[in-house]
């Protein structure tokens, strides 16, 4: 029996080695694929944005892509032709967070799909399906994976450090129709037991209580006043520092139209 086991052990070790190698290759491919896909999307957006800045201020509105009573901002036209699920762009100056925002009919579709709807373990940054960019909710929620190279929402956990938050007090969100500064006022780790992704509240009192709970949880102290008459944006990601599917890292900011 022992002889049989000793003969089998090399095959077991080889199988473990091959499987570990497969997982490593798959892990590395996730980052390579994600970086390539994101770079292509960023180039389209940045080129369109630069072209927009160079255009004259006065321009025929008929040249803009119209959706109902709203006119799409020119920097999104090319990306919209690639994927009509795009609703905006989120970025933080001086960081690797520089992503398109997508929105589907549920909060699962873009967990494992990139901008071109291809399968991707890195997924995409996406907006909660309950939110509406034409009528911003009291709480607009954005989700994204915490990539270890700080892309996507990988750098969110750094906002829990006061110095980092002070250096990056503004998160920029541009929707198809408007531009916003998100003035960061809270960053914290939580579990899904705290329902921080409520998009609209029944009363101002409920929203005030929610904001109070957020303030109590926050690891940072920012000079931003937030009241029940304001609207906020929540960025949510899984927390890689713990081995639990229930842990989340959250950064929240006040929505200010640019």
N, C-alpha and C positions, 0 to 999 in steps of 0.2 A: 504493500500500500504506500509506504513511504517512498519507494523507488518511483512509483507512478506519479506521485505528487511532485517529486523532484524533477521528473521529466516534463511535467506540465508547467512548472513555474516559469521557465523561460518564455513560453508562449503567452502566459498570463501577463508577464512583465512587458512583452512586446505589444500585446493588445492595449494595455494601459498606456504605454508610450505613444502608440499610434493614435489612440483616442484623444490623449492630451494634446498631441500635435495638431489634430483636427480642430479641437476647440480653440487652440491658439491662433491657427490660421483664420478661422471663422471670426474670431475677435478682432484680429488685425484688419481683416477685410472690411469689417463694419466701419472702421475709422477711415480707411482708404476710400471706400465707396461714398461715405457721408461727406468727406472733404471734397471729393471731386464733384459730386452733385451740387453741393452748396456753393462751391466756387463758381460754377457755371451760372447758377441763379443770381449770385451776387453781381457778377459781371454784367448781366442783362440789366439788373436794377440800377447799378451805379452808372452805367452808360446812359440809360434813359433819364436818370436824375440829372446828370451833367448836361444832357441835351436840353432838358426842361429849363434849367437855370439860364441857358444861353438864349432862349427864345425871348422875344419881346413880351413885355407885360400885357399889352393889349393884343388880343388874338381872337380870331373867329371861334365862338363857342361851338360851332357846328363841326369843328375839327376834333373836338373831344368826344370820347366814347361815352354815350349817355345811357344811364340805367335809371329809367323812370324819371323822377324830378331831379335826380342827382347827376352830376357830371363827374366821371372818373378822372382823377388826376393823371396827367400824362405819364408819369414815371411808372405807372402800373399797367399801361396798355399792352406792352409786349408780354409781360408775365401773365396777364389775364388771358391772352390768346393761348398760352401754353396750358394753363390750369385755371378754370373759372372759379375754383374754390378759394383763390387767394383773396384775403380781405384786408391785408396790411403788411407792415414791416416793423420789426422791433430791433432796437440796437442800443448799445451802451458805449459811449465814446471811450476809446482806449482799451477796449476789451475784444474778445473774440465773439461776443454776442452780436450777431448781425444776420438776422434771419427773416425770411418771409413768414407771414402768419396765414395759416390755412384754416378753413372751417368746413366741417362735414355735417351730416344730419345726426351724428352721434359723436361721442368722445372716444371712440375706439378706432375709427378708420385710419387716422394718421399716426397712431401709436407706432405702426410698423410700415409706414409708407413715406417715400420722399416726395419732393415737389412735383415730380412727374408721375406720381401715383404708383411707382414701382416698389416692390417689396424692399424694405430696408429696416434692419434692426434698430438703427438710430432714429427712425421715424422723422417727424417734423414738429416744429412749433405750431400749435393750433389753438384756436379760440373755442371756448365752450359753446356747444351748439345752441344754448339758450340765449346767448348774447346776440345783439343786433348792432352793427356798426352805423346804421342809419339813425339809431335811437339808443345811444349808449346807456347801458344799465347802471344801476347804483354800484355794481361790482362786475367789472369785465374780467374774465378769468382766462389766462393763457397757460398752456401746459407745454412741457418739453422735457426730454430726457437729460439727465445730468451726465454729460460726456466727460470722461476723465481728462481730456485735453482742453477743457474749458470752453469748447464749442457748445452750441445749443444753450441749454441752461446749466452747463457745468460750473459756471462761475457764480451762480446765485448764492451758494453757501458763504462766499466771501463777504457778502453784504452784512453778515452777522458780526463782522469786525468793524468797530466804530471808524477806524482810520480809513478803511476801504470805502465804507458808506459815505464818509465825508468827501472822499476823492471822486466818487461817482454818485452824486446826489440826484441825477436826472437819468431816467430811462426814456428813450425816445420811441414813440409809437406813432406811425403814420398809417392811417386807414386809406381806403380807396378815395375818400372824400375830404378828409381833414387831417391835420397834424396836431399831436398832443405832446406835452411834456409831462412825464410821470414823476412827480416829486416824491422820492422815497421817504417813507416815514416808519416802516416796520420791516423787520426780518427776524425769522424765528423757525425753529424746528417744531414740528407737531406730529400728531397722529391723525388718522382719518376720523377719529372720534370727534374732533373739533371741525364743524362743518363750515370751513372758511370759504367754500366755493358757492355759497348762496349768492345768486345774482341780483335778486330784488327782494326788498323787505316790505312787509305789510304796512308798517308805520315808521315814522321817524324815530320813535322810542326804541323800536327793535334794532334799527340801524345804529343808533347811538350806543346801545348795549353791545352790539357786535364790535364797534370801533373801540369801545372800552376794553373788551376782552383781548383784542388785537394789541392794544397798547400795553396791557399787562404781560403779554407773552413776548413782546419785542425785546431783542438783545441790544438794540441801538436806540439812541435818543437823537432825533433829528428835529430841526427847527421848522416843522411843517404843521400847521393847524388844520385839522380835519374835523368837519362837523356833519350833521345829518343832511345838510343841504348840498354837500359835495358828492362827487362820484370818484370811485377808486378803481385801480387796476391791480389784479393779483397775479403774480407769476408763481407757478407751482411746479415742483420737480421732486423726484424721489431722492432720498438722502443716501448717498453711497457710503456714508460713514458708519452706517449700521446695517446689519443683515436682517432687515425686516421689510416686508412689503407694505406695512402699515405706516411707515415713517415718511414724512414729507418735509421739504424745506420750502419756505414761503417768503416771498418778498412782495411788499405792497406799497403802492404809491398813490398820491392824489392826482386825479386827472385834471390837467389844465390845458385848455385849448390854446394852441400856439398862434 
